[in-house]
Amino acid sequence: MNPLDEDIRKELAALTCRVLDHSLTNEEDVRLTEILSEYPELIEDYTNQIQVDAVLTAELYAAVPEGIDLEALEITDYPTVTTEELATDPGRFVTLWQSVTVVSVVLLVGFALWLNAGWWDVKPVNQSAAVPEPVPVALQYVGMLLDTEDAVWEDEELGDDIAYGTRFAAGKKLWLKSGIGRIRFESGAGIVLEGPAQIELCSPLNAKLNYGKLAAYVPDEAQGFTVDTPKIQIVDQGTRFGTVVDPLGKAEVHVFEGEVDVKPQSAEKMLNLKASQAVLFSRQNELGSAIRLTPAKFADVPTPEQLTAAKSGNYPPEEAIPFDSEEPRNVYALIQMQTALPKGILAGEAFEYPATSLSGQTGGVGFSHEGWWADANFTRLMVPEQKMEWDELEAGPMVLQARGHHHAYPSLAHRITRKLETPLADDFYFSILVNYEGLDENDFFALWFDDSPGGKGVSHSRVPNFGLKEKQFFARFDVDQEVFFSGPVDGETFLLVGHVSKEDSSSFNRLEFWVNPAGERSQTPDVVVKRAKGAKLLNAIHSLGVRIGQYTEVTDSLCIDRLVIGDSYESVTQPGE
């Protein structure tokens, strides 16, 4: 641990003590919130200190057996005995020692009785009930994980990457360190949780959010779904709502549709909030004060299609509209195959395979022997009606086609990815031919570079990305620092060229992006992006992949070919062999 972290921990501990003795000033409150926001890993330290104080100041005294008065055991008059008195009267030493022994024994007996009472379980134990009642089968599970985005969990049983379709029993506590997770409750309610967050799934109609950000979609059959926080209780009345709870207990409630009832712990009456209303509950105003409704603050809730698919038990679902088979045409196209890849490159893929599925294919140049991972529901190898080409660059006879998102499917699961044979540790260039059909504001696709392929829910949004978003080409290191340039034409083939480099750094920190770079344009990129604080530190690139956005229509089509990586601009823009 560096000295700065140690100083922050000491400052956090001091501020927490001020919270516990109710002497925290407004300025200290702001500082405490800043620390917990900037160092989410310290949230557990803060909550642990709060819980320990609660136990020591409340539960200890509540569990002391009747008949033992702790105040009566306090010694207020301490006898003073000099060495001269002990020397002339040894019996006084014996008497004093006996008194101390008696008091110590009484304290130890009281402490032993308190331990035996079990402060962690204040409910009386029925000794005759040796066999617990069986849990009804319908209540064994209360929720299911639908999908995630860049989620990092901390769970002793399930690890840091929880699989889609995992079911959670009543009482399951989840700690989402970062990212987004979507969960369906057995009642039919769906929530999206954004980390850092801690939540307990209590029942099909109840969750306890200790801290974090949550948005919920509650259909009619789940009306009454309740979210408890340390300071308030939110009872849904058939709606869409969101809540933000910080580790200090402050809570926001935003109602997007319908209405909710909110009950602060310090009040007897329920507060009814309707659509377009939002309220902040804090230590300064425990009854709530109106704030601005901010839907953009919350991630998207599970879709009705996802909730329906999860209810059926078939999750993740199979694609309802399978691709037509192209294998005979693929085999025929490969009879006179000429590769589209140029010479002297670091890595490249022309997607020339006789099969229709890319998954497991091990061809190409400079890639790992493990082969491609591809979701067959949304990708296939096919022979296009017209060969893709731009200027002097010509694609091969086959291309990879990826199509849009089915709303019942996990949001970010349809993509392709593959490891490189040799990691890219130095500056590199890449190029790729793309053709998009169905262009509108909802479309998204990106070619990303990362140090690992990640799990199914990893969106790779904090690493170098190049692609299409909202009808414009973009480049970014992080989702919050996108730079846009021009836009594609629906149905036309484009050449995208990029340069990922380390500018006076040991990690990649600069992106350059060209769209259709005709002529000698190696020194004049269309877009330049520099790495900012939120992006991931990458010293080497081990994997790359392509993904489609969750709102891209299933009827849209992205075709890509001639993916090339080289050590110079010329190496990735020259024609194939």
C-alpha positions as CSV (number, residue, x, y, z in Angstrom):
1,M,0.0,0.0,0.0
2,N,1.5,3.4,-0.9
3,P,1.5,6.3,1.6
4,L,-1.3,8.1,-0.2
5,D,-3.7,5.2,0.2
6,E,-2.7,4.9,3.9
7,D,-3.4,8.6,4.4
8,I,-6.8,8.3,2.7
9,R,-7.7,5.3,4.9
10,K,-6.8,7.3,8.0
11,E,-8.8,10.3,6.8
12,L,-11.8,8.0,6.1
13,A,-11.6,6.4,9.6
14,A,-11.5,9.9,11.2
15,L,-14.5,11.0,9.2
16,T,-16.4,7.8,10.0
17,C,-15.8,8.5,13.7
18,R,-17.4,11.9,13.2
19,V,-20.4,10.3,11.6
20,L,-20.8,7.9,14.5
21,D,-20.7,10.6,17.1
22,H,-23.1,12.8,15.1
23,S,-20.6,15.7,14.8
24,L,-19.9,15.6,11.0
25,T,-20.0,19.0,9.4
26,N,-21.4,19.7,5.9
27,E,-17.9,20.2,4.5
28,E,-16.8,16.9,6.1
29,D,-19.9,15.2,4.6
30,V,-18.9,16.4,1.1
31,R,-15.3,15.2,1.7
32,L,-16.5,11.8,2.9
33,T,-18.7,11.4,-0.2
34,E,-15.7,12.4,-2.4
35,I,-13.5,9.7,-0.9
36,L,-16.0,6.9,-1.3
37,S,-16.7,8.0,-4.9
38,E,-13.0,8.2,-5.8
39,Y,-12.0,5.0,-3.9
40,P,-14.9,2.5,-4.1
41,E,-12.6,-0.2,-2.7
42,L,-12.8,1.7,0.7
43,I,-16.6,1.3,0.9
44,E,-16.3,-2.0,2.6
45,D,-14.0,-0.5,5.2
46,Y,-16.5,2.3,5.9
47,T,-19.5,-0.1,6.1
48,N,-17.6,-2.5,8.4
49,Q,-16.7,0.3,10.8
50,I,-20.4,1.4,10.9
51,Q,-21.5,-2.2,11.5
52,V,-18.9,-2.9,14.3
53,D,-20.0,0.3,16.0
54,A,-23.6,-0.7,15.8
55,V,-22.8,-4.1,17.4
56,L,-20.7,-2.7,20.2
57,T,-23.0,0.2,21.1
58,A,-26.4,-1.6,20.8
59,E,-26.3,-5.4,20.6
60,L,-23.8,-5.8,23.5
61,Y,-26.0,-4.1,26.0
62,A,-29.2,-5.7,24.6
63,A,-27.7,-9.2,25.2
64,V,-26.5,-8.8,28.8
65,P,-28.5,-11.3,30.9
66,E,-31.0,-10.0,33.4
67,G,-29.7,-9.5,36.9
68,I,-26.3,-8.2,35.9
69,D,-26.1,-4.4,36.2
70,L,-23.1,-3.1,34.2
71,E,-23.3,0.2,35.9
72,A,-23.1,-1.4,39.4
73,L,-20.0,-3.2,38.3
74,E,-18.2,0.1,37.6
75,I,-15.6,1.0,40.2
76,T,-15.8,4.8,40.8
77,D,-13.9,5.0,44.1
78,Y,-10.5,3.5,43.6
79,P,-8.6,2.8,47.0
80,T,-5.2,4.4,47.3
81,V,-2.6,2.3,49.0
82,T,1.0,3.5,49.6
83,T,4.0,1.3,49.7
84,E,4.6,2.2,53.3
85,E,1.1,1.0,54.2
86,L,1.7,-2.3,52.4
87,A,4.9,-2.8,54.3
88,T,3.4,-2.2,57.7
89,D,0.1,-4.0,57.0
90,P,0.5,-7.0,54.5
91,G,-3.1,-8.0,55.1
92,R,-4.3,-4.9,53.2
93,F,-2.6,-6.2,50.1
94,V,-4.4,-9.5,50.4
95,T,-7.7,-7.8,50.9
96,L,-7.2,-5.5,47.9
97,W,-6.2,-8.5,45.7
98,Q,-9.4,-10.4,46.8
99,S,-11.5,-7.4,45.9
100,V,-10.0,-7.1,42.4
101,T,-10.4,-10.9,41.9
102,V,-14.1,-10.8,42.8
103,V,-14.8,-8.0,40.4
104,S,-12.9,-9.7,37.6
105,V,-14.8,-12.9,38.1
106,V,-18.1,-11.1,38.0
107,L,-17.1,-9.4,34.7
108,L,-15.9,-12.6,33.2
109,V,-19.1,-14.4,34.1
110,G,-21.2,-11.7,32.6
111,F,-19.1,-11.7,29.4
112,A,-19.4,-15.5,29.2
113,L,-23.1,-15.3,29.6
114,W,-23.3,-12.6,26.9
115,L,-21.3,-14.8,24.5
116,N,-23.6,-17.7,25.2
117,A,-26.6,-15.6,24.5
118,G,-25.3,-15.2,20.9
119,W,-25.5,-11.5,19.9
120,W,-25.4,-12.5,16.3
121,D,-28.7,-14.3,16.7
122,V,-31.1,-12.5,19.0
123,K,-34.0,-14.7,18.2
124,P,-34.8,-17.5,20.7
125,V,-33.8,-20.9,19.6
126,N,-36.5,-23.6,19.7
127,Q,-34.5,-26.6,21.0
128,S,-37.3,-29.1,20.2
129,A,-37.4,-28.2,16.5
130,A,-34.5,-30.5,15.4
131,V,-35.6,-30.8,11.8
132,P,-36.3,-27.5,9.9
133,E,-39.4,-27.2,7.8
134,P,-38.6,-27.9,4.1
135,V,-38.5,-24.7,1.9
136,P,-41.3,-24.8,-0.7
137,V,-39.9,-25.6,-4.2
138,A,-41.4,-22.4,-5.7
139,L,-39.5,-20.2,-3.3
140,Q,-36.1,-21.9,-3.5
141,Y,-34.9,-19.3,-6.1
142,V,-35.9,-15.7,-6.2
143,G,-33.9,-14.3,-9.1
144,M,-31.8,-15.0,-12.3
145,L,-28.9,-13.1,-13.9
146,L,-30.0,-12.0,-17.4
147,D,-26.9,-10.2,-18.7
148,T,-24.0,-8.0,-17.7
149,E,-21.8,-5.2,-19.1
150,D,-18.2,-5.1,-17.9
151,A,-19.3,-6.6,-14.6
152,V,-16.8,-7.5,-11.9
153,W,-18.4,-9.4,-9.0
154,E,-16.9,-10.5,-5.7
155,D,-18.5,-13.7,-4.6
156,E,-16.8,-16.6,-2.7
157,E,-19.1,-19.2,-4.4
158,L,-19.4,-17.8,-7.9
159,G,-16.2,-15.8,-8.4
160,D,-15.8,-12.5,-10.3
161,D,-17.6,-13.6,-13.5
162,I,-21.2,-14.9,-13.0
163,A,-22.7,-16.7,-16.0
164,Y,-25.9,-15.7,-17.6
165,G,-28.9,-17.7,-16.4
166,T,-27.4,-18.2,-12.9
167,R,-30.3,-18.5,-10.4
168,F,-30.1,-17.0,-6.9
169,A,-31.7,-18.4,-3.7
170,A,-33.5,-16.3,-1.2
171,G,-31.1,-14.3,1.0
172,K,-28.3,-14.3,-1.7
173,K,-26.0,-11.3,-1.2
174,L,-24.3,-9.9,-4.3
175,W,-21.4,-7.4,-4.4
176,L,-21.0,-5.8,-7.8
177,K,-17.6,-4.1,-7.7
178,S,-18.0,-2.4,-11.1
179,G,-20.0,-2.6,-14.3
180,I,-23.7,-3.4,-14.8
181,G,-25.8,-6.5,-14.1
182,R,-29.5,-7.2,-15.0
183,I,-31.6,-9.5,-12.8
184,R,-35.1,-10.9,-13.2
185,F,-37.0,-11.7,-10.0
186,E,-39.4,-14.7,-9.9
187,S,-42.3,-12.2,-9.4
188,G,-41.6,-10.9,-12.9
189,A,-39.8,-7.7,-11.9
190,G,-36.6,-6.8,-13.6
191,I,-33.7,-4.6,-12.3
192,V,-30.4,-3.3,-13.5
193,L,-27.7,-2.8,-10.9
194,E,-24.7,-0.6,-11.4
195,G,-21.6,-1.0,-9.3
196,P,-20.1,-0.4,-6.9
197,A,-23.2,-1.9,-5.3
198,Q,-24.3,-4.3,-2.6
199,I,-27.7,-6.0,-2.8
200,E,-29.5,-8.8,-1.0
201,L,-32.2,-10.7,-2.9
202,C,-34.7,-11.3,-0.1
203,S,-37.7,-12.7,-1.9
204,P,-39.4,-12.6,-5.3
205,L,-40.9,-9.3,-4.3
206,N,-38.2,-7.7,-2.2
207,A,-34.6,-6.6,-2.4
208,K,-32.3,-4.7,0.0
209,L,-30.0,-2.3,-1.6
210,N,-27.2,-1.3,0.8
211,Y,-25.6,1.1,-1.7
212,G,-25.3,1.5,-5.4
213,K,-27.5,2.4,-8.3
214,L,-30.6,0.5,-9.3
215,A,-33.4,0.9,-11.8
216,A,-36.4,-1.4,-12.0
217,Y,-39.1,-2.3,-14.5
218,V,-42.1,-3.8,-12.6
219,P,-45.0,-5.2,-14.7
220,D,-48.5,-5.6,-13.3
221,E,-48.0,-9.1,-12.0
222,A,-45.2,-7.9,-9.7
223,Q,-46.9,-4.8,-8.3
224,G,-45.8,-4.3,-4.7
225,F,-42.2,-5.1,-5.5
226,T,-40.2,-3.4,-2.7
227,V,-36.6,-2.1,-2.5
228,D,-35.3,-1.4,1.0
229,T,-32.4,0.9,1.6
230,P,-30.7,1.8,4.9
231,K,-32.9,5.0,5.2
232,I,-36.0,4.4,3.1
233,Q,-38.4,1.8,1.7
234,I,-39.6,2.0,-1.9
235,V,-42.9,0.2,-2.6
236,D,-43.7,0.0,-6.3
237,Q,-47.2,0.5,-7.6
238,G,-46.6,-0.9,-11.2
239,T,-43.9,1.4,-12.7
240,R,-40.4,2.1,-13.8
241,F,-38.2,3.8,-11.2
242,G,-34.6,4.3,-10.2
243,T,-32.8,4.8,-6.9
244,V,-29.3,5.8,-6.0
245,V,-28.0,5.0,-2.5
246,D,-24.6,6.1,-1.3
247,P,-22.6,4.4,1.5
248,L,-23.6,7.3,3.8
249,G,-27.3,6.4,3.5
250,K,-28.4,9.3,1.3
251,A,-30.9,8.1,-1.3
252,E,-32.5,9.4,-4.5
253,V,-35.7,8.1,-6.0
254,H,-36.7,8.8,-9.6
255,V,-40.0,7.8,-11.0
256,F,-40.2,7.4,-14.8
257,E,-43.6,5.8,-15.2
258,G,-46.5,5.0,-12.9
259,E,-45.9,5.7,-9.2
260,V,-44.2,4.5,-6.0
261,D,-44.7,4.9,-2.3
262,V,-41.7,5.9,-0.3
263,K,-41.5,5.5,3.5
264,P,-38.5,7.1,5.3
265,Q,-37.5,5.3,8.5
266,S,-37.9,8.5,10.5
267,A,-41.5,9.1,9.4
268,E,-44.8,7.3,9.9
269,K,-46.5,8.4,6.7
270,M,-45.8,7.1,3.1
271,L,-44.8,9.7,0.5
272,N,-46.4,9.0,-2.9
273,L,-44.3,9.9,-6.0
274,K,-45.7,9.9,-9.5
275,A,-44.2,9.9,-12.9
276,S,-41.6,12.7,-13.6
277,Q,-41.0,13.2,-9.9
278,A,-37.7,12.7,-8.0
279,V,-36.8,13.2,-4.4
280,L,-33.5,13.2,-2.4
281,F,-33.4,11.9,1.2
282,S,-30.4,12.9,3.3
283,R,-29.3,13.3,6.9
284,Q,-30.1,17.0,6.6
285,N,-33.6,16.3,5.2
286,E,-34.8,12.8,6.1
287,L,-38.3,13.6,4.8
288,G,-37.0,14.3,1.3
289,S,-36.6,17.3,-1.0
290,A,-37.6,17.6,-4.7
291,I,-34.7,17.2,-7.2
292,R,-34.6,17.1,-11.0
293,L,-35.6,13.8,-12.7
294,T,-32.6,12.3,-14.5
295,P,-33.3,9.2,-16.5
296,A,-29.9,9.3,-18.2
297,K,-28.3,8.6,-14.8
298,F,-29.5,5.0,-15.0
299,A,-28.7,2.1,-17.2
300,D,-31.4,0.4,-19.3
301,V,-33.6,-2.0,-17.4
302,P,-34.2,-5.6,-18.8
303,T,-36.4,-5.7,-21.8
304,P,-39.9,-7.4,-21.7
305,E,-38.5,-9.9,-24.1
306,Q,-35.7,-10.9,-21.8
307,L,-38.1,-11.2,-18.8
308,T,-40.4,-13.4,-20.9
309,A,-37.6,-15.6,-22.1
310,A,-36.2,-16.0,-18.5
311,K,-39.7,-17.0,-17.3
312,S,-39.9,-19.8,-19.9
313,G,-36.7,-21.3,-18.4
314,N,-34.9,-21.3,-21.8
315,Y,-32.3,-18.8,-21.1
316,P,-30.2,-17.5,-22.8
317,P,-32.6,-18.3,-25.7
318,E,-31.8,-19.6,-29.1
319,E,-32.2,-17.1,-31.9
320,A,-35.8,-17.2,-33.3
321,I,-34.7,-16.3,-36.8
322,P,-31.8,-18.6,-37.8
323,F,-29.5,-17.8,-40.6
324,D,-30.0,-19.5,-43.9
325,S,-27.4,-22.1,-44.8
326,E,-24.6,-20.9,-47.2
327,E,-22.3,-23.9,-47.1
328,P,-22.7,-25.0,-50.7
329,R,-22.0,-21.5,-52.0
330,N,-19.1,-21.2,-49.6
331,V,-17.4,-24.3,-50.9
332,Y,-17.9,-23.3,-54.5
333,A,-16.5,-19.8,-53.8
334,L,-13.3,-21.3,-52.4
335,I,-12.4,-23.4,-55.4
336,Q,-10.7,-20.4,-57.0
337,M,-9.8,-18.5,-53.8
338,Q,-7.3,-15.8,-53.9
339,T,-6.4,-14.3,-50.5
340,A,-7.2,-10.6,-49.9
341,L,-4.3,-10.3,-47.3
342,P,-1.2,-8.4,-48.2
343,K,2.4,-9.6,-47.5
344,G,4.5,-8.7,-44.5
345,I,1.8,-8.1,-42.0
346,L,1.6,-8.8,-38.2
347,A,-1.8,-10.4,-38.3
348,G,-4.7,-10.7,-40.7
349,E,-8.0,-12.5,-41.4
350,A,-9.8,-12.9,-44.8
351,F,-12.6,-15.1,-43.4
352,E,-12.2,-17.7,-46.1
353,Y,-13.6,-21.0,-44.7
354,P,-15.9,-23.6,-46.3
355,A,-18.1,-23.7,-43.2
356,T,-20.8,-21.1,-42.3
357,S,-19.8,-20.7,-38.7
358,L,-16.7,-18.7,-37.7
359,S,-16.6,-20.3,-34.2
360,G,-13.5,-22.5,-33.7
361,Q,-11.9,-21.6,-37.1
362,T,-8.1,-21.4,-36.8
363,G,-7.1,-19.8,-40.1
364,G,-5.7,-16.3,-40.7
365,V,-2.2,-15.0,-40.0
366,G,-0.7,-14.2,-36.6
367,F,-3.6,-15.5,-34.5
368,S,-3.7,-18.0,-31.7
369,H,-4.3,-21.7,-32.4
370,E,-7.4,-21.6,-30.2
371,G,-9.5,-20.2,-33.0
372,W,-12.3,-17.7,-33.1
373,W,-15.1,-17.4,-30.6
374,A,-18.3,-16.3,-32.4
375,D,-22.0,-16.3,-31.5
376,A,-23.7,-18.4,-34.2
377,N,-27.0,-16.7,-33.4
378,F,-25.8,-13.4,-34.8
379,T,-22.7,-14.2,-37.1
380,R,-22.1,-16.3,-40.1
381,L,-19.6,-16.7,-43.0
382,M,-21.3,-16.1,-46.4
383,V,-20.7,-15.3,-50.0
384,P,-22.1,-11.8,-50.7
385,E,-24.0,-11.0,-53.9
386,Q,-21.4,-8.4,-54.7
387,K,-17.7,-8.6,-53.7
388,M,-16.7,-5.9,-51.2
389,E,-14.0,-3.5,-52.6
390,W,-12.8,0.0,-52.1
391,D,-10.4,1.8,-54.5
392,E,-7.7,-0.8,-55.3
393,L,-8.4,-2.9,-52.2
394,E,-10.5,-6.0,-52.9
395,A,-12.1,-8.4,-50.4
396,G,-12.0,-12.2,-50.8
397,P,-15.0,-14.3,-52.1
398,M,-16.4,-14.6,-48.5
399,V,-17.2,-12.2,-45.8
400,L,-18.3,-12.3,-42.1
401,Q,-21.8,-11.1,-41.6
402,A,-23.1,-10.0,-38.2
403,R,-26.6,-8.8,-37.6
404,G,-28.5,-6.9,-35.0
405,H,-29.7,-7.6,-31.5
406,H,-32.7,-9.7,-30.5
407,H,-34.3,-8.1,-27.5
408,A,-34.7,-11.4,-25.7
409,Y,-31.0,-12.2,-26.0
410,P,-28.3,-11.0,-23.5
411,S,-27.4,-7.4,-24.5
412,L,-23.7,-7.9,-25.3
413,A,-23.3,-11.6,-26.0
414,H,-23.3,-11.5,-29.8
415,R,-19.8,-10.7,-31.0
416,I,-16.6,-12.3,-32.2
417,T,-13.2,-12.4,-30.5
418,R,-9.8,-14.0,-30.9
419,K,-6.4,-14.0,-29.2
420,L,-3.2,-13.0,-31.1
421,E,-0.3,-15.4,-31.4
422,T,2.1,-12.6,-30.4
423,P,0.9,-9.7,-28.2
424,L,1.2,-6.2,-29.7
425,A,3.6,-4.4,-27.4
426,D,4.6,-1.6,-29.9
427,D,2.7,0.9,-32.1
428,F,0.6,-0.8,-34.8
429,Y,-1.8,0.0,-37.6
430,F,-4.9,-1.8,-38.7
431,S,-7.4,-1.7,-41.6
432,I,-10.8,-3.3,-42.2
433,L,-13.4,-3.2,-45.0
434,V,-17.0,-2.7,-43.7
435,N,-20.4,-2.5,-45.3
436,Y,-23.5,-1.6,-43.3
437,E,-27.2,-2.0,-44.3
438,G,-30.1,-0.7,-42.3
439,L,-28.4,2.5,-41.1
440,D,-30.3,4.5,-38.4
441,E,-29.7,6.3,-35.1
442,N,-29.8,3.0,-33.0
443,D,-26.9,1.3,-34.8
444,F,-23.5,0.5,-33.1
445,F,-20.6,-1.7,-34.0
446,A,-17.0,-1.5,-32.8
447,L,-13.6,-3.2,-33.5
448,W,-11.8,-3.3,-30.1
449,F,-8.3,-4.1,-28.8
450,D,-7.7,-5.4,-25.3
451,D,-5.3,-7.4,-23.1
452,S,-7.8,-10.2,-22.7
453,P,-11.0,-11.5,-24.5
454,G,-13.0,-11.2,-21.3
455,G,-16.2,-13.0,-20.4
456,K,-19.6,-12.9,-22.1
457,G,-20.6,-9.6,-20.5
458,V,-17.5,-7.6,-21.2
459,S,-18.2,-4.7,-23.5
460,H,-14.5,-3.5,-23.8
461,S,-15.7,0.1,-23.5
462,R,-12.6,1.4,-21.8
463,V,-10.0,0.2,-24.4
464,P,-9.3,1.3,-28.0
465,N,-12.5,1.2,-30.0
466,F,-13.2,2.2,-33.7
467,G,-16.5,1.9,-35.4
468,L,-20.0,3.2,-36.0
469,K,-22.4,4.9,-33.5
470,E,-25.5,6.9,-34.1
471,K,-24.9,7.2,-37.9
472,Q,-21.3,8.4,-37.4
473,F,-17.9,6.8,-37.3
474,F,-16.1,7.2,-34.0
475,A,-12.9,6.4,-32.1
476,R,-12.4,6.2,-28.3
477,F,-10.3,5.0,-25.4
478,D,-13.2,5.2,-23.1
479,V,-17.0,5.5,-23.5
480,D,-16.9,9.0,-22.0
481,Q,-14.3,10.4,-24.5
482,E,-15.7,9.5,-27.9
483,V,-14.6,11.6,-31.0
484,F,-16.9,11.4,-34.0
485,F,-16.2,11.9,-37.7
486,S,-18.5,11.9,-40.8
487,G,-20.9,9.1,-41.4
488,P,-21.2,6.0,-43.6
489,V,-23.6,5.7,-46.6
490,D,-26.1,2.9,-46.2
491,G,-25.0,-0.2,-48.3
492,E,-21.6,1.2,-49.4
493,T,-18.2,-0.3,-48.6
494,F,-15.8,1.7,-46.5
495,L,-12.1,1.3,-45.6
496,L,-11.4,2.1,-41.9
497,V,-7.7,2.6,-40.9
498,G,-6.4,3.1,-37.4
499,H,-3.1,3.7,-35.6
500,V,-2.7,2.7,-31.9
501,S,0.5,4.1,-30.3
502,K,2.4,4.9,-27.2
503,E,3.3,8.5,-27.1
504,D,6.1,9.0,-24.5
505,S,4.5,6.3,-22.4
506,S,4.8,2.6,-21.6
507,S,1.1,2.1,-22.3
508,F,-1.0,2.8,-25.4
509,N,-2.3,6.4,-25.1
510,R,-3.0,7.7,-28.7
511,L,-5.5,6.8,-31.4
512,E,-5.5,8.0,-35.0
513,F,-8.4,7.1,-37.3
514,W,-8.9,7.4,-41.1
515,V,-12.1,6.9,-43.1
516,N,-11.5,6.1,-46.8
517,P,-8.0,7.5,-46.8
518,A,-7.3,8.2,-50.5
519,G,-3.8,9.1,-51.6
520,E,-0.9,9.9,-49.3
521,R,-2.7,10.6,-46.1
522,S,-0.6,8.7,-43.5
523,Q,0.2,12.0,-41.7
524,T,-3.3,13.5,-41.8
525,P,-5.8,11.3,-39.8
526,D,-9.4,12.4,-39.6
527,V,-9.6,11.9,-35.9
528,V,-7.0,11.9,-33.0
529,V,-7.9,10.7,-29.6
530,K,-5.6,10.8,-26.5
531,R,-6.1,8.5,-23.5
532,A,-7.9,10.1,-20.5
533,K,-8.1,9.1,-16.8
534,G,-11.0,6.7,-17.2
535,A,-9.5,4.4,-19.8
536,K,-7.8,1.1,-19.1
537,L,-4.0,1.0,-18.9
538,L,-2.8,-1.3,-21.7
539,N,0.9,-2.2,-22.1
540,A,0.2,-4.9,-24.6
541,I,-2.7,-6.0,-26.9
542,H,-3.5,-9.7,-26.6
543,S,-7.0,-9.9,-28.1
544,L,-9.3,-8.2,-30.5
545,G,-13.0,-8.5,-31.5
546,V,-16.1,-7.0,-33.0
547,R,-19.4,-6.4,-31.2
548,I,-22.8,-5.1,-32.1
549,G,-24.9,-2.7,-30.0
550,Q,-27.9,-3.8,-28.0
551,Y,-30.3,-1.6,-29.9
552,T,-29.2,-2.5,-33.4
553,E,-32.2,-4.1,-35.1
554,V,-32.1,-7.8,-35.8
555,T,-32.7,-7.1,-39.5
556,D,-29.6,-4.9,-39.8
557,S,-26.5,-6.4,-41.4
558,L,-22.8,-5.6,-40.9
559,C,-20.3,-7.3,-43.3
560,I,-16.6,-7.1,-42.6
561,D,-13.6,-8.5,-44.5
562,R,-9.9,-8.1,-44.9
563,L,-8.9,-7.4,-41.3
564,V,-5.2,-6.5,-41.4
565,I,-2.7,-5.5,-38.6
566,G,0.8,-4.2,-39.5
567,D,3.6,-2.1,-38.3
568,S,3.2,0.8,-40.8
569,Y,0.4,2.7,-42.6
570,E,1.6,1.3,-46.0
571,S,1.5,-2.3,-44.8
572,V,-2.2,-2.2,-44.0
573,T,-3.4,-0.2,-47.0
574,Q,-1.6,-2.1,-49.8
575,P,-3.5,-4.5,-52.0
576,G,-3.5,-8.3,-51.4
577,E,-1.1,-10.8,-52.9
